[in-house]
């Protein structure tokens, strides 16, 4: 019987994101460098990796072992495999019909970049403590959502809108000074949800540090190797996958939204009948306002019929469009 000498498969991107909080400071520099450019890291020599991360060659070797690889050679192999997943999307695929948009079209390029980003984040999110973070939201006396910058500012409000639908007490703040002021009023009964793709915005990191100082717990949707990640009680990793095409908006927004969706959906399921009843009331109130509803319009919260077996029909209309 032939036994393959190839090591058993695992998702190296997810593994790095999962173990990043436990790494030494120097090893986290290597992790950040790799997650920032999978393709470049897979092609670089061990010396080049060490130089670019400003660490020793021994640190790169320790990092490889820390994330479950036998050596740097295996690490680079796995990075190349992970990068190839993205390239499969970026090539546009060979099975498109002649009627489809050309692989080089603008729409196709943007769509493929989004798919690549979601693919790189999927494994990391599967290993994230989503359930524990949702438990914290269920038990919080008050939830504060912090977001700064472009995508995180908008998604902080998106998080607030989603939590309100589920009956959770929540407020969102995008101003750094207000965040700091709010953080100083918190206690162990409060939870901060911090949204930051980089996890390095000084005001955001400092506000979360102040909140932790007064006993509040922090759920961070952020880069796994970042100062904000180090402060988090629950880290939900968001891995950016930017390209050299500078004209399009950042695809990291989609990774952040996927993480947000997972967290809020987990919360909704945990609340069970409470979620169902709140959404039923909202649908009822909106139907009364609109003069009736179309059952087959898409819904942001498809939880099925209010009574009996879920059919997926009852909440198909948008709630609060």
VOGU-3710 file (C-alpha; in Angstrom, 3 decimals, decimal comma):
1> xxxxxxxxxx> 0,000/0,000/0,000  1,357/3,408/-0,987  1,238/5,992/1,752  1,479/9,607/0,644  4,322/11,557/2,205  2,357/14,790/1,785  1,224/16,193/5,143  -2,523/16,101/5,881  -4,392/19,082/4,474  -5,465/22,050/6,562
11> xxxxxxxxxx> -6,383/25,641/5,816  -3,187/27,602/6,500  -4,978/30,977/6,407  -7,476/29,827/9,031  -4,694/28,237/11,099  -2,641/31,451/11,189  -5,705/33,515/12,110  -6,669/31,057/14,843  -3,236/30,884/16,454  -2,170/34,508/15,967
21> xxxxxxxxxx> -3,204/35,661/19,469  -0,946/32,995/21,037  2,155/33,856/19,010  5,163/35,781/20,281  5,474/39,404/19,205  8,125/38,661/16,582  6,125/35,717/15,214  3,058/37,932/14,866  5,092/40,164/12,549  5,636/37,156/10,287
31> xxxxxxxxxx> 1,926/36,309/10,453  0,950/39,863/9,503  3,360/39,854/6,568  2,028/36,534/5,276  -1,652/37,403/5,614  -1,009/40,673/3,800  0,427/38,892/0,732  -0,023/35,116/0,496  1,417/34,859/-3,007  4,499/36,940/-2,248
41> xxxxxxxxxx> 5,188/35,033/0,971  4,889/31,672/-0,792  7,550/32,710/-3,306  9,977/34,452/-0,959  13,028/32,746/0,534  13,237/32,313/4,289  15,838/35,065/4,375  13,617/37,433/2,403  10,682/36,728/4,701  12,790/37,389/7,763
51> xxxxxxxxxx> 14,176/40,617/6,336  10,802/41,978/5,279  9,237/41,166/8,664  12,283/42,578/10,481  12,830/39,346/12,412  15,443/36,605/12,503  15,459/33,506/10,301  15,002/31,451/13,467  11,767/33,348/14,147  10,395/32,397/10,735
61> xxxxxxxxxx> 11,231/28,765/11,467  9,521/28,934/14,873  6,500/30,544/13,259  6,188/27,708/10,742  6,158/25,150/13,552  3,770/27,262/15,642  1,121/27,101/12,914  1,462/23,341/12,478  4,015/23,024/9,681  7,029/20,756/9,900
71> xxxxxxxxxx> 9,314/23,416/8,474  9,373/26,572/6,341  9,245/24,496/3,159  5,878/23,039/4,164  4,679/26,488/5,205  5,491/27,897/1,759  3,788/24,946/0,077  0,593/25,554/2,012  0,744/29,283/1,327  1,087/28,573/-2,393
81> xxxxxxxxxx> -1,939/26,277/-2,230  -3,966/28,929/-0,395  -2,951/31,603/-2,894  -3,939/29,290/-5,752  -7,505/29,208/-4,435  -7,679/32,927/-5,025  -6,015/32,723/-8,416  -8,620/30,183/-9,504  -11,225/32,896/-9,031  -9,070/35,708/-10,415
91> xxxxxxxxxx> -8,449/33,825/-13,668  -12,198/33,929/-14,200  -12,527/30,168/-14,728  -12,471/28,241/-17,979  -16,065/26,995/-17,944  -17,875/30,255/-18,646  -20,085/30,348/-21,713  -19,349/32,697/-24,562  -22,340/34,799/-23,523  -20,814/35,633/-20,137
101> xxxxxxxxxx> -18,814/38,752/-19,432  -15,184/38,527/-20,474  -12,797/37,586/-17,599  -11,035/40,920/-18,036  -14,200/43,017/-17,756  -14,532/45,404/-14,832  -17,590/43,677/-13,391  -15,920/40,271/-13,588  -12,739/41,539/-11,948  -14,602/43,094/-9,023
111> xxxxxxxxxx> -16,766/40,008/-8,570  -13,761/37,679/-8,631  -11,876/39,798/-6,076  -14,879/39,598/-3,735  -15,053/35,813/-4,138  -11,355/35,509/-3,388  -11,673/37,555/-0,216  -14,639/35,518/1,002  -12,809/32,259/0,240  -9,774/33,348/2,266
121> xxxxxxxxxx> -11,976/34,315/5,219  -14,276/31,314/5,276  -11,922/28,920/7,021  -10,795/31,492/9,573  -14,390/32,315/10,485  -15,286/28,643/10,886  -12,681/28,428/13,640  -13,727/31,703/15,307  -15,543/31,830/18,694  -18,824/32,961/17,120
131> xxxxxxxxxx> -21,061/31,096/19,583  -19,260/32,442/22,657  -19,403/35,993/21,301  -23,137/35,613/20,626  -23,629/34,414/24,207  -21,977/37,626/25,395  -24,412/39,677/23,298  -27,369/37,767/24,723  -26,277/38,531/28,282  -25,171/42,140/27,815
141> xxxxxxxxxx> -27,066/44,897/29,589  -25,977/47,231/26,779  -24,002/46,760/23,562  -21,831/49,498/22,062  -20,613/49,172/18,482  -17,455/51,097/17,550  -16,435/51,682/13,943  -14,088/54,179/12,290  -13,032/54,780/8,704  -14,951/53,986/5,517
151> xxxxxxxxxx> -16,364/50,468/5,650  -16,270/50,086/9,431  -18,204/53,325/9,947  -21,077/52,114/7,760  -21,032/48,584/9,151  -21,158/49,829/12,751  -24,607/51,202/11,927  -25,460/47,980/10,078  -24,631/46,032/13,237  -26,849/48,358/15,267
161> xxxxxxxxxx> -29,749/47,949/12,837  -29,428/44,158/12,945  -29,254/43,967/16,747  -32,242/46,269/17,184  -34,348/43,852/15,142  -33,452/41,143/17,634  -34,429/43,245/20,639  -30,910/43,883/21,907  -30,085/47,231/23,573  -27,454/48,794/21,322
171> xxxxxxxxxx> -25,838/52,060/20,272  -23,169/52,753/17,659  -20,401/55,355/17,741  -18,019/56,341/14,962  -16,323/59,380/16,488  -13,062/58,586/18,291  -13,599/61,059/21,123  -17,158/59,881/21,748  -15,948/56,279/21,782  -13,417/57,152/24,453
181> xxxxxxxxxx> -16,039/58,969/26,525  -18,471/56,060/26,279  -15,726/53,569/27,124  -15,050/55,385/30,386  -18,668/54,820/31,507  -18,752/51,046/30,954  -18,746/48,108/33,341  -18,750/44,317/33,338  -22,396/44,355/32,228  -21,486/45,922/28,884
191> xxxxxxxxxx> -20,058/44,569/25,643  -18,182/46,536/22,980  -18,247/45,272/19,399  -15,239/46,837/17,650  -15,067/46,804/13,855  -11,711/47,506/12,220  -10,169/45,868/9,165  -6,615/46,772/10,213  -7,049/46,757/13,988  -4,471/49,524/14,188
201> xxxxxxxxxx> -6,501/52,748/14,363  -5,064/54,390/17,507  -8,333/55,929/18,721  -10,211/52,660/18,361  -7,547/50,614/20,120  -7,312/53,116/22,966  -11,098/53,265/23,440  -11,270/49,483/23,687  -8,386/49,500/26,153  -10,289/51,988/28,335
211> xxxxxxxxxx> -13,443/49,867/28,101  -11,520/46,768/29,186  -9,985/48,727/32,063  -13,466/49,341/33,471  -14,560/45,729/33,079  -16,369/45,733/29,734  -15,769/42,838/27,369  -14,725/43,315/23,764  -15,746/41,427/20,635  -13,383/42,466/17,839
221> xxxxxxxxxx> -14,054/41,894/14,154  -10,569/42,713/12,957  -7,220/41,565/11,594  -6,044/38,565/13,632  -2,537/40,007/14,026  -3,220/43,502/15,324  -3,234/45,555/18,541  -7,048/45,455/18,627  -7,041/41,662/18,324  -4,764/41,469/21,355
231> xxxxxxxxxx> -7,312/43,386/23,439  -10,302/41,270/22,412  -12,075/38,800/24,670  -13,453/37,220/21,502  -11,605/37,650/18,218  -13,567/37,182/15,002  -10,878/37,448/12,312  -11,243/39,589/9,207  -8,499/39,013/6,657  -8,056/41,687/3,993
241> xxxxxxxxxx> -7,137/40,533/0,508  -6,386/43,680/-1,450  -4,950/43,752/-4,958  -2,978/46,321/-6,926  -6,146/47,517/-8,659  -6,489/50,769/-6,711  -9,677/52,116/-8,309  -12,212/49,777/-6,750  -13,453/49,890/-3,136  -11,869/47,528/-0,646
251> xxxxxxxxxx> -13,185/43,961/-0,742  -12,492/43,702/2,996  -15,959/45,219/3,499  -17,442/41,934/2,327  -15,300/39,935/4,723  -16,411/42,205/7,561  -20,056/41,853/6,533  -19,729/38,058/6,384  -18,311/38,036/9,925  -21,089/40,360/11,071
261> xxxxxxxxxx> -23,750/38,153/9,465  -22,402/35,045/11,155  -22,375/36,714/14,570  -25,871/38,184/14,314  -27,377/35,008/12,847  -25,860/32,970/15,676  -27,439/35,402/18,129  -30,829/35,140/16,405  -30,758/31,333/16,522  -29,717/31,323/20,185
271> xxxxxxxxxx> -32,692/33,512/21,071  -34,987/31,084/19,240  -38,651/31,917/19,755  -37,760/35,386/21,047  -36,212/36,246/17,687  -39,135/34,759/15,813  -41,712/36,751/17,794  -39,815/40,036/17,463  -39,527/39,593/13,709  -43,221/38,676/13,488
281> xxxxxxxxxx> -44,137/41,899/15,308  -41,915/43,937/13,004  -43,450/42,340/9,924  -46,929/43,022/11,275  -46,119/46,676/11,971  -44,590/47,168/8,516  -47,503/45,474/6,748  -49,932/47,784/8,555  -47,878/50,789/7,451  -47,523/49,638/3,840
291> xxxxxxxxxx> -51,067/48,400/3,430  -50,072/44,758/3,083  -46,944/42,836/2,233  -45,673/40,644/-0,572  -44,695/37,332/1,036  -42,242/36,482/-1,745  -40,002/39,497/-1,595  -36,507/38,752/-0,201  -35,986/39,224/3,514  -32,951/40,067/5,585
301> xxxxxxxxxx> -34,090/37,722/8,350  -35,720/34,566/6,888  -36,902/32,687/9,975  -39,950/31,003/8,441  -43,588/30,843/9,574  -44,531/32,240/13,004  -46,343/29,021/13,885  -45,725/25,386/12,993  -42,887/24,182/10,797  -40,738/26,909/9,192
311> xxxxxxxxxx> -41,430/27,266/5,480  -39,156/30,172/4,586  -42,178/32,120/3,282  -43,333/34,341/6,141  -40,448/36,793/6,372  -39,546/37,088/2,705  -40,288/40,796/2,618  -37,563/43,271/3,663  -37,866/44,388/7,265  -37,222/48,111/7,449
321> x> -35,894/48,829/3,941
//
